[in-house]
Amino acid sequence: MFISKTENYTLLKLDNNSIQNFYIKFKNRYSEFEKEHLIIDFSEKINIQIEEIILFLEISNQHLKNGTSFVLICKDVNIDDLPEELNVVPTLTEAIDILEMNAIERDLGF
């Protein structure tokens, strides 16, 4: 797992080709990230499966309860096949936009 932190968010990237392995590592280290706005970048992963993305649904919901943002970057995925609770976008720019929109919603009390 590659980790880079900015002032506004933490970006995690896949360090091998298995999302399943990444998920296990991430889940074991989740306490390090639970209070941070997270972007997880799977954009380099080819043929990602919906089931792999849905692994992160529980964590996404937990982040929402914590008042923090959680966004996945996945290319070549049909967003309509995913639960609405998951923020999934195709690019880092769009992920950052989602973080900004979430911050505005929190400021407005939504």
C-alpha positions in Angstrom: 0.0 0.0 0.0 1.4 3.3 -1.1 0.4 6.2 1.2 0.7 9.9 0.5 -0.7 12.7 2.6 -1.7 16.2 1.7 -3.1 18.9 3.9 -6.7 17.9 3.0 -6.7 14.2 2.4 -4.7 10.9 2.4 -4.2 9.1 -0.9 -3.8 5.3 -0.8 -2.7 3.3 -3.8 -2.6 -0.3 -4.6 0.9 -1.8 -4.3 0.2 -5.1 -5.9 -2.5 -6.4 -8.3 -4.9 -7.8 -5.6 -7.6 -5.6 -4.3 -8.5 -8.4 -1.8 -5.0 -8.2 -0.3 -5.1 -4.4 -0.3 -8.4 -4.6 1.6 -7.0 -6.9 4.2 -4.0 -4.6 4.8 -6.2 -1.5 4.8 -8.7 -3.0 7.2 -5.9 -4.0 9.6 -4.5 -0.4 9.5 -7.9 1.4 9.4 -7.4 3.0 12.8 -4.6 5.1 11.3 -6.9 6.6 8.7 -10.4 6.7 10.3 -10.3 10.4 11.1 -8.8 11.4 7.7 -10.5 12.2 4.4 -9.5 9.2 2.2 -9.0 8.7 -1.5 -8.2 5.1 -2.6 -6.8 5.0 -6.1 -7.5 1.8 -8.1 -7.2 3.6 -11.4 -4.3 1.4 -12.6 -6.2 -1.8 -11.8 -7.6 -3.4 -14.9 -10.8 -5.4 -14.9 -11.9 -4.5 -11.4 -14.9 -6.3 -10.2 -18.0 -4.8 -8.6 -17.6 -7.3 -5.7 -14.1 -5.9 -5.0 -15.4 -2.4 -4.8 -18.3 -3.3 -2.5 -15.8 -4.6 0.0 -15.3 -1.0 1.0 -18.9 -0.2 1.6 -18.8 -0.7 5.3 -15.8 1.5 5.7 -17.3 4.1 3.5 -20.4 4.2 5.7 -18.2 4.3 8.8 -16.4 7.3 7.4 -19.6 9.1 6.7 -20.6 8.6 10.4 -17.2 10.0 11.4 -17.8 13.1 9.4 -15.0 12.3 7.0 -15.0 11.6 3.2 -14.2 8.4 1.5 -13.7 8.2 -2.3 -12.6 5.4 -4.6 -11.0 6.0 -8.0 -11.9 3.2 -10.4 -11.9 3.4 -14.2 -14.0 1.2 -16.4 -16.7 0.6 -13.8 -20.4 1.2 -14.3 -21.3 3.5 -11.4 -25.0 2.5 -11.8 -24.1 -1.0 -10.6 -22.7 0.3 -7.2 -24.5 1.3 -4.1 -25.2 5.1 -3.8 -23.3 5.2 -0.5 -20.1 4.6 -2.3 -18.3 7.6 -3.9 -16.6 6.1 -7.0 -15.1 8.4 -9.6 -12.8 7.8 -12.6 -10.1 10.4 -11.8 -8.1 12.0 -9.0 -9.5 15.4 -10.0 -13.0 14.2 -9.6 -12.2 12.6 -6.2 -10.8 15.9 -4.9 -14.0 17.6 -6.2 -16.1 15.1 -4.2 -14.1 15.9 -1.1 -14.7 19.6 -1.6 -18.5 19.0 -2.1 -18.6 16.8 1.0 -16.9 19.6 3.0 -19.5 22.1 1.8 -22.4 19.7 2.7 -20.9 19.3 6.2 -20.6 23.0 6.6 -24.2 23.5 5.6 -25.3 20.8 8.1 -26.3 18.0 5.7 
